[in-house]
Amino acid sequence: MTRIADPERVLRLARAVVSDIVMYHPDLVRDGLANDDLFERMASELAEAREYFDERVEERAAHATNAWNRALVDVLVYRSKHVRSRIW
C-alpha cells in the first residue's frame, strides 16, 4: 500500500480518524472531559486509532503537519466544548 504524503490528505485522514473516535465513543469523550482524564480514559482507543493513522501516512508528512495532534485538539477537544468541564 502506498502511504499518504500529501499534507492536506494527511490532515484530512487524521481528522476523519479522530471524528470516528468521537462518534463511536461519545460517553468516553464526555466523561473524560468532565473528569479531566480524557487521554487516560481513552488511551486504548487513541492508541488503536493512532496505529491505523501511522500505517497509512508517510512518517515525514505526519511529522511535518503535526496532523495527529492537531486533530486531537480540533476534533476531540474543541468540538466537545459544550461539555461541562473544569478545564474550560
Secondary structure, DSSP 8 states (H G I E B T S, - for coil): ---B--HHHHHHHHHHHHHHHHHH-HHHHHHHHHTT-HHHHTHHHHHHHHHHHHHHB-HHHHHHHTHHHHHIIIIIIGGGTTS--TT-
